[in-house]
Amino acid sequence: MPIHSYTAHVQELEAFGMGYPLQGEARDRAVLGSWRRCIDQHRLDPSRTSEAHIVPAGQLRAHREESEPLIRIARSGLERLYQQLKGLDYVLLLADRHGVAVDFLGHDSHASDLRSAGLYLGAQWREDVAGTSAVGTCLATGEALTVHQSDHFDFTHTRLSCTAAPIYDLQGQLAAVLDLSLLRSPAARASQQMALHLVTAAVRRVELANLMAQSGSDWVLRLAQSPDFLDVDADAALSIDARGRIRAMTHAASRMLAAIAGLNWRQHPLLTGQPLGRFFDTDLQALPQLMRNRPAQERILRARDGSIWFAHALPPQPRSSAQPIPRPTLPAPLQALNTGDAAMGRVLHKAARLAPQDLPVLLQGETGSGKEFLARALHAASGRSGAFVAINCAAIPEALLESELFGYLPGTWTGGAHKGRTGLIEAAHQGSLFLDEIGDMPLALQAKLLRVLSESEITPLGARAPRKVDIRVISASHRPLAELARSGQFRADLLYRLNAAELPLPALRERSDLPALAEHMLTAMGCSLRLSEAAQAALRAHPWPGNLRELHNALRYAAALAEQQIDLEHLPDALQRSPAVAQGPDAGSDAADGPALGSATLEQVLAQCQGNVSEAARLLGVNRSTIHRRIQRQQLSRVFARQDGERP
């Protein structure tokens, strides 16, 4: 494009940044909102241009592994859409929630042009990296949109026309973005209306396929506003559990249910778990009447707001007899943390895949949940030759934190070490730097850390020239960094650097392996004592606000008092006073049921286990007979009538 087009583009953005009204063509509200974020939040320079950023191969591999289930489900739909557009020079990108293109369909003959334009596997399209783009703005807004030619913030991308739509997971979280782009397109923005229709339709089908793949034991209700398309291309779908409550839904369904209930669709948690009858004039028993054995025109569903929908109900699928594929063996440092909890096992298997990669890892979890243990195991399994260096950002005074991280030269200030000091970042060269409680790092220091991550170099205090460092950063926080970033307490651009891979650790009260974990801790202490049944019941009844750290201290206390085995009397007083153990350890008594087996909680656990009494007993740490007795006492038997061990 001629040089004056570049000048005009930069001038328009600069005028917008200063608050002057725009001249010439109108811009979409989503585009203007993105421009404002690029200028005010991301501090991007309109005059600076850069070619697309392609992430390194190892980092791309980790992104693809994280998105593997979604890629597998979406692939057939993408290929079908690509075939429909064959000959029109469109490129299809599937970007993950971090903005990285994890799947790609385009012409091989255009590979060089596509790569330089960012329409390629591994391209990073977040707003803070690439400026306004369809993928980045879709991630920021959660809405389908088109970013056409000069809508792009970076002049390098102004020859592109890109249309994107968000893909939501079953928890209502934005999981990926499907993008349909052209290297060259007609000047009129209206030329991309068909692309917007196609990409939103493809996303709807991907979400429906994802729902169907994960709802084998539930009823699935497919909904359409017209009976003609109900059985072939439904508008929305939701799954309903054995109690008649909504377990999951597609994004279109969440918008529909929110409209019926008078809620904002972003309030997804308020929609799940609700009975079907809250939204429609029907219940679980009536769903067989909405199956395909009746004409679509007769399968009418009346919503509580008066709207009419046509429905197609699919019954639960029978369980497959196929044996699950065994997961690969964990590396020894990670296997040492595996004591049988399913949620923790999933975290450890992800960690095993991420360990050899150089990308930063963010560990999120409550205080004491084992974040540093996992960080050390990640380093030990990484193969890096350098040291593991840990620093607690909340424990060091703000005035000293910068010198601790970056070090300083001799004579930098009065009272400093005579020979200066090597900073912790440099000490972690070729190793791993663990930044615990990163959410408490001062904002000014966050900017300097961001430079370390982006440039791989540090400048000690008092030095004039930077020094290259090769570090792998593992950070951790018990605070929700995404919320801190939204409120301005944490830099969003640093967050995007730190959470290239995020591992959430379950709280101890959510884990099913507490007895095994306690035995493991005792062995690690060099203690041969074992826990009595009464002591185990007390451990299960305790809420563990301090998580693993509190458990470790309790076991050390008990081991110091016990001689042959650890009994209830050897545990700290707070554990002995629990109402769950106050009347003794008999697993068949009411006392052993504990307060955790209140009516609401028991009903929730049974729903989670789909009525499987054995599984519910395992999760709650009690005998099956206890569960059966409480079901009868709390009159839950009509809801959970399945026998022990059965699945729907």
PETAWO-V757496 format. One line per field, one symbol per residue. ss: DSSP state (@ for helix, = for strand, . for the rest). phi: phi as a letter, one per 20 degrees, with the letter a starting at -180 (. if undefined). burial: I if it has 24 or more other ideal C-beta (glycine too) atoms within 12 Angstrom, else O. A space follows every 50 residues. Layout:
ss->???
phi->???
burial->???
//
This chain:
ss->..@@@@@@@@@@@@@@@...........@@@@@@@@@@@@.......... ..==..@@@@@@@@@@.@@@@@@@@@@@@@@@@@.....=======...= =====..@@@@@@@@@@.....==..@@@@...@@@@@@@@...====@@ @...@@@...========.....=========......@@@@@@@@@@@@ @@@@@@@@@@@@@.....======..@@@......=====....=====. @@@@@@@@@@@......@@@....=@@@.=...@@@@@@@.....@@@.= ===....=======.................@@@@......@@@@@@@@@ @@@@@.....====......@@@@@@@@@@.......=====.....@@@ @@@@@@==............==.@@@@...======.@@@..@@@@@@@@ @@@@@.==..=.....==..=======...@@@@@@.....@@@@@@@.. ====...@@@...@@@@@@@@@@@......=.@@@@@@@@@.....@@@@ @@@@@@@@@@@....=.@@@..@@@@.............@@@@.@@@.@@ @@@@@@@@....@@@@@@@@...@@@@@@@@@@...............
phi->.ffffffffffffffffenfffdnffdfgfffffgfffeeeeleegeedb fgedffgfffgfffffegfffffegfffffffffdgndmfcdcddefene fdbbcafffdgfffffenebfnfddggfddmfbfffffffdmcfacddlf fffeggefeeccccceddefenefdacdccccfcbgfffffdffffffff fffgfffffffffdcgedfddecbecffdgedbffbbbdcefendfebaf ffffffffffemdeffeggfefnefgffdceabffefgfdeffdggfeee ceefenfdcdccedfgefffefffffffffggfeffeedoffffffffff fffegfeeffcdddrfgneoffgffffgffeenfeeeeddbefeedggfd fffffdmbegmfbfnfggembffffffegmccdddelffefggffgfffg fgfedlbccgfneddfcfcdcdeddbbeefffffffenebffffgfffdg cdceeffffeeedggffffffffffmdefcefffffffffefflfelfff ffffffffffeeddbedgfefgggffefgfdfdoegfeeffffmffdfgf ffffffffelnffffffffemcffffffffgffeleffedeffgnfcf
burial->OOOOOOOOIIOIIOOIIOOOOOOOOOIIOIIIIIIIIIIOIIOIOIOOOO OIIIIOOOIIIIIIIIIOOIIOIIIOIIOOIIOOIOOIIIIIIIIIIIII IIIIIIOOOOOOIIOOIIIIIIIIIIIIIIIIIIIIIIIIIIIIIIIIII IIIIIIIIIIIIIIIIIIIIOIOIIIIIIIIIIOIOOOIOOIOOIIOIII IIIIIIIIIIIIIIIOIIIIIIIIOOIOOIIOOIIIIIIIIIIIIIIIII IIIIIIIIOIIOOOIOOIOOIIIIIIOIIIOIOIOOIOOIOOOOOIOOII IOIOOOOOIIIIIIIIOOOOOOOOOOOOOIIOIIOOIIIOIOIIIOIIII IIIIIIIIIIIIIIIIIIIIIIIIIIIIIIIIOIOOOIIIIIIOOOOOOI IIIIIIIIIOOOOOOOOOOOIIIIIIIIIOIIIIIIIIIIIIOOIIOIII IIIOOOOIIIIOOOOOOOIOIIIIIIIIIOIIOIIOOOOIIIIIIIIIII IIIIIIIIIIIIIIIIIIIIIIOOOOIOIOIIIIIIIIIIIIIIOIIIII IIOIIIIIIOOIOOOIIIOIIIOOIIOIOIIOOOIOIOOOIIIIOIIOOO OIIOIIIIIIIIIIIIIIIIIIIIOIIIIIIOOOOIOOIIOIOOOOOI
//
